[in-house]
Amino acid sequence: MKIWGRGKRYRSRLLAYFMAFGTVFITIAMIVYPKDAFDSAILGLNLWWNVVFPSLLPFFILSEILMGFGVVHFIGVLLEPLMRPLFNVPGIGAFAMSMGLASGYPMDAVITCKFRKNQMCTAVEAERLLSFTNTADPLFMFGAVAVGMFGMPELGATIALAHYLSSFLVGFIFRFHGRSRDSHKPSLAVSQGNILLRALRALYNARQEDKRSTGQLLGDSVRNSMNTILLIGGFIILFSVFLRIISVAGLTTLLTGMFATFLNAIGFHSSLASSMVSGLFEIDLGTLAASQANAPLIEKVTMASAIIAWSGLSVHGQVASIVIESGIRMGPYMVARLLHAILAGLLTLFFLGPAHVMTKSLSVPVMFNMSGTNTLTFWITRMEQMGQQVLWLMGILILLSVVCQILLGIISYAKR
């Protein structure tokens, strides 16, 4: 035990030294390369203002309002029979999953953190939930990647299918995570009675416990959402500058060489190494570099799919800043992202190889057309599309919950 304790203190000391000298290095590099630092900061600011701010803020506000009105508690009771057996998380996890699917990173982290703060799930359940709800939105995969970067709309279905299937696989694997810390014990008293009535009762009780007026709830939702979106903007700008600085300083050359060796070992073209370096830090730059690499198409799409699943240290930094105050550990989340990237890459290889016949006829839906992205009409349309996606997904989840409830009733009746 003493040796283990000394080793832990030694690693902690090394980490402290590394972070301190790394910060000094970046600060000096920004002074040496002021133009690069300024241009990259402007690039990050434009990305946040033109894309992230208008697309995520409405969802942040609505999620706060839905929790205040008790709708999330209603969904939690209704979908408990579906989420608990599959992912070992409470039914409210379906809300985080659906919002994450519709709006992408880091919506799931915001919602999971609020669940934990409101004692709606345990710490280990929050870690499980965060492991598989951290997904990209379909508009990014169908529009920005398949159409905008690769110029091949038919790739959107393959990338999205691999992304979401691998995410659900990660969730199923992580249902066994932290079993020794699991404190969930199903209560027979709570599970009795009509599930719809229990869901409505949970909604009413949650609204009564909130005690905030509608005006106060709306004001708090906007205030908290603005704080979160500003925090995300700061991380986007910070990582944009960081990636540019290490690039002009020549540090990416070392990483590129390491990744090229790895790619050669697994039989991939070494030109994809630069996309791995960019994707390690930032998802958009990584997928763009993968689409422009001098490599076979199947390898480029596989790399882009893995990068999307990994999501980049920029997103991880945003997630950490959001959930760290709620006691959710980042270790399991990082392992889940690595596993998600591996599974997404393998599934993409499968879909573009043996299962290509199954997906080649699928093309990008009209709703994901990216024309006119700089107009107000586009962003209004995007909000409508995301709302339709949420409603569609919630409808499917509710239908599955009803089916599960019927099956459980049949099984219970057969045992009598």
HELIX and SHEET records of a PDB file:
HELIX    1   1 LYS A    2  VAL A   32  1                                  31    
HELIX    2   2 PRO A   34  LEU A   47  1                                  14    
HELIX    3   3 TRP A   48  VAL A   52  3                                   5    
HELIX    4   4 PHE A   53  GLY A   68  1                                  16    
HELIX    5   5 VAL A   71  PHE A   87  1                                  17    
HELIX    6   6 GLY A   93  SER A  103  1                                  11    
HELIX    7   7 MET A  107  LYS A  117  1                                  11    
HELIX    8   8 ALA A  123  THR A  133  1                                  11    
HELIX    9   9 PRO A  138  LEU A  139  1                                   2    
HELIX   10  10 PHE A  140  MET A  149  3                                  10    
HELIX   11  11 LEU A  155  ILE A  173  1                                  19    
HELIX   12  12 PHE A  174  PHE A  176  5                                   3    
HELIX   13  13 ARG A  179  ARG A  181  5                                   3    
HELIX   14  14 LEU A  188  SER A  191  1                                   4    
HELIX   15  15 ILE A  195  ASP A  210  1                                  16    
HELIX   16  16 THR A  214  VAL A  248  1                                  35    
HELIX   17  17 LEU A  251  ILE A  266  1                                  16    
HELIX   18  18 SER A  270  LEU A  272  5                                   3    
HELIX   19  19 ALA A  273  PHE A  281  1                                   9    
HELIX   20  20 ILE A  283  GLN A  292  1                                  10    
HELIX   21  21 LEU A  297  TRP A  310  1                                  14    
HELIX   22  22 GLY A  312  VAL A  323  1                                  12    
HELIX   23  23 ILE A  324  SER A  326  5                                   3    
HELIX   24  24 GLY A  331  LEU A  352  1                                  22    
HELIX   25  25 HIS A  356  THR A  359  1                                   4    
HELIX   26  26 VAL A  366  PHE A  368  5                                   3    
HELIX   27  27 LEU A  376  LYS A  415  1                                  40    
END                                                                             
